C-alpha cells in the first residue's frame, strides 16, 4: 500500500523531470548557433511537456478541489489563495495550447525557418510564464499540509504504472535528441544522471 511519503516523493520526481525538460529547452533556445538538427529535440521536449503538464494540471485541479472540500466555510483569504492557483493553471493551459500548436506545425514542416522561429518565440514566452507563475505556491501548500490526510496525498499523486512507462519513453526521446551543444540547464545535470541510472537509460 502506498503511503503519503511515497506519494509525495513521486509527485516531486515527476515535477523534477518536468523542470529538467523546460530547463533543457531554455538552454537550447539560448544557444547562439541553433541548427535544423535542434528540431527533433524541440518536438521531443514538446511531446514530453504535453504529457507531463497535462498530468500536473490534473493533479493540481484535484488538489484544489480536495482543498476546497476540506476548508468548507473558507475565509476570503483562503478563497483568494485557491483562486490564484486556478488563475495560474488557466494561464498555463493557454500557453501550453499555443506551444503545442507550434509543435504540431513544426512536426509537419521541420525545415521551414518561419515555423522554427514561431516555435522558438512561443517556447520563450511559455518558459517565461512557467518560471514566473508556475513555481512553488507556499500559501496553498501550507493549507494542504495542514488539512490533508495520507490518503489525500496518495489520491492526488495518482500513481499510474502505465503513465510512468509512457513517460519513460518520452523522457528518453528527449534525452536522445538533445544536441551535444545544448547543456542540460540549471541544476539538471545530477538529476538527469540519477534518473538515467535509476531507469536503466544509460
C-alpha positions in Angstrom: 0.0 0.0 0.0 1.3 3.4 -1.0 2.0 5.8 1.9 2.0 9.6 1.8 5.8 9.8 1.8 6.0 7.6 -1.4 3.2 9.6 -3.0 4.8 13.0 -2.3 8.2 11.6 -3.5 6.5 10.5 -6.7 5.0 13.9 -7.2 8.3 15.7 -6.6 10.0 13.3 -9.0 7.5 14.0 -11.8 7.9 17.7 -11.3 11.6 17.5 -11.2 11.7 15.7 -14.6 9.3 18.3 -16.0 11.6 21.0 -14.7 14.6 19.5 -16.4 12.7 19.3 -19.7 11.9 23.1 -19.9 15.4 23.9 -18.5 16.9 22.0 -21.4 14.6 23.7 -23.8 15.6 27.1 -22.3 19.3 26.2 -22.7 18.7 25.2 -26.3 17.0 28.5 -27.1 19.9 30.4 -25.5 22.4 28.6 -27.7 23.9 31.1 -30.2 24.2 28.8 -33.2 20.9 26.8 -33.4 20.7 24.4 -36.4 18.0 22.4 -38.1 19.3 19.4 -36.0 17.6 21.1 -33.0 14.1 20.4 -34.4 13.7 16.8 -33.3 14.7 17.9 -29.8 12.2 20.7 -29.9 9.5 18.2 -30.8 10.6 15.7 -28.2 10.5 18.3 -25.5 7.1 19.4 -26.5 5.8 15.8 -26.6 7.2 15.3 -23.1 5.7 18.5 -21.8 2.3 17.8 -23.3 2.1 14.6 -21.2 3.7 16.0 -18.0 2.0 19.4 -18.0 -1.4 17.7 -18.6 -0.8 15.4 -15.7 0.4 18.3 -13.5 -2.8 20.2 -14.4 -5.0 17.2 -13.4 -3.1 16.7 -10.1 -3.4 20.3 -9.2 -7.1 20.6 -10.1 -7.7 17.5 -8.0 -5.7 19.1 -5.1 -7.7 22.3 -5.3 -11.0 20.5 -5.3 -9.9 18.5 -2.2 -8.7 21.6 -0.5 -12.0 23.4 -1.1 -13.9 20.5 0.3 -11.8 20.3 3.4 -11.8 24.0 4.0 -15.6 24.1 4.0 -16.6 27.6 5.2 -13.4 29.2 4.0 -12.2 32.7 4.7 -11.8 35.4 2.0 -8.1 35.0 2.3 -8.3 31.2 1.7 -10.6 31.7 -1.3 -8.1 34.1 -2.8 -5.3 31.6 -2.3 -7.2 28.9 -4.2 -8.3 31.4 -6.9 -4.7 32.4 -7.5 -3.7 28.8 -8.2 -6.6 28.4 -10.6 -5.5 31.6 -12.4 -2.0 30.2 -12.7 -3.3 26.9 -14.1 -5.7 28.7 -16.6 -2.7 30.7 -17.9 -0.6 27.6 -18.1 -3.2 25.8 -20.2 -3.4 28.7 -22.6 0.4 28.8 -23.0 0.5 25.1 -23.4 -2.2 25.1 -26.1 -0.2 27.7 -28.2 3.1 25.8 -27.6 1.6 22.5 -28.8 0.1 24.1 -31.8 3.6 25.3 -32.8 4.9 21.8 -32.1 2.3 20.3 -34.5 3.2 22.9 -37.2 6.9 22.2 -36.7 6.4 18.4 -36.9 4.6 18.9 -40.2 7.3 21.1 -41.7 10.6 20.7 -39.9 12.7 22.7 -42.4 10.7 25.9 -42.6 12.5 28.8 -41.0 9.4 30.7 -40.1 7.8 27.7 -38.4 11.0 27.1 -36.4 11.1 30.8 -35.4 7.5 30.7 -34.3 8.1 27.6 -32.2 11.2 29.3 -30.6 9.3 32.5 -29.9 6.3 30.7 -28.4 8.6 28.5 -26.3 10.4 31.5 -24.9 7.1 33.0 -23.8 5.9 29.8 -22.3 9.2 29.3 -20.4 8.9 32.8 -19.0 5.4 32.0 -17.8 6.5 28.8 -16.2 9.4 30.4 -14.4 7.3 33.5 -13.2 4.0 31.9 -12.5 4.2 28.1 -12.1 6.7 27.8 -9.3 6.1 26.8 -5.7 3.0 28.4 -4.2 3.6 28.4 -0.5 0.1 29.5 0.7 -1.8 26.7 -0.9 0.9 24.2 0.0 0.7 25.3 3.7 -3.1 24.7 3.7 -2.6 21.2 2.1 0.0 20.3 4.7 -2.4 21.3 7.4 -5.5 19.6 6.1 -4.5 16.6 4.0 -4.5 13.1 5.3 -2.3 10.4 4.0 -5.0 9.1 1.7 -5.4 12.6 0.1 -1.8 12.7 -1.0 -2.0 9.2 -2.4 -5.1 10.1 -4.4 -3.6 13.3 -5.8 -0.3 11.6 -6.8 -2.4 9.1 -8.8 0.4 6.6 -9.2 -0.1 5.1 -12.6 2.3 2.5 -13.9 1.0 2.8 -17.5 1.6 6.6 -17.4 5.1 6.1 -15.9 6.0 3.6 -18.7 4.9 6.0 -21.4 6.6 8.9 -19.6 9.9 6.9 -19.6 9.8 6.6 -23.4 9.0 10.3 -23.8 11.8 11.3 -21.5 14.3 9.0 -23.2 13.4 10.6 -26.6 14.1 14.0 -25.1 17.5 12.9 -23.8 18.4 11.0 -27.0 17.6 14.0 -29.3 19.3 16.7 -27.1 22.1 18.3 -29.3 25.6 17.9 -27.9 25.9 21.7 -27.8 22.9 22.1 -25.5 23.7 21.9 -21.8 21.2 20.2 -19.5 20.2 23.5 -17.9 20.2 24.9 -14.4 20.9 22.3 -11.8 19.7 19.5 -14.1 22.9 17.5 -14.5 22.8 15.4 -11.4 19.1 14.9 -11.6 19.2 13.6 -15.1 22.2 11.3 -14.4 20.4 9.8 -11.4 17.2 9.3 -13.4 19.0 7.7 -16.3 20.8 5.3 -13.8 17.6 4.5 -11.9 15.6 3.9 -15.1 18.3 2.0 -16.9 18.5 4.6 -19.7 22.3 4.6 -19.7 
